[in-house]
Structure formats: C-alpha cells, structure tokens
Amino acid sequence: MASKLVEQVPRSDAAAVQLGYLVGASEKGAERTQGVGLELSRRLEQAIGIGGAPPARRAAYQRGLAAGKSSG
C-alpha cells in the first residue's frame, strides 16, 4: 500500500495525506514497541524519500502525519 501511495503523491494531495497518516500512525504505534514496530516505522518514514514529500504536496503530507500521530 505504501509503495502505491508514494507513486501517487506527486499528483495527489489525497495520497500525500494518506501516506502521512500511515507514517504518523506507525510512529505512534512504534513508541510502545521495539524491534519490528520500530523497523516498520523507520521504513515507512523512508518511503517518501530523502527530500520528503514534493513541495506541492508537503502541506498535505504534514496534515496526514499530524492526524496519524494524534489518532492513528
């Protein structure tokens, strides 16, 4: 799922929000775990790439990230 969202992010605010939510929720969940949870969270964070979300989608990604961290 994450790889499909990453492909769509350059063209879609909705995909950027969804990917951000997924990353945020995984970060929230990884706070209470070790090993697999932390590794999953790390890999999801890296999925967007070194530079992060494209400038045109950065705000949407950040909205999703914040929502995932708060309610994910």
Secondary structure, DSSP 8 states (H G I E B T S, - for coil): -HHHHHHHGGG-HHHHHHHHHHHHHHHHHHTT--THHHHHHHHHHHHT-TT-S-GGGHHHHHHHHHHHHHH-
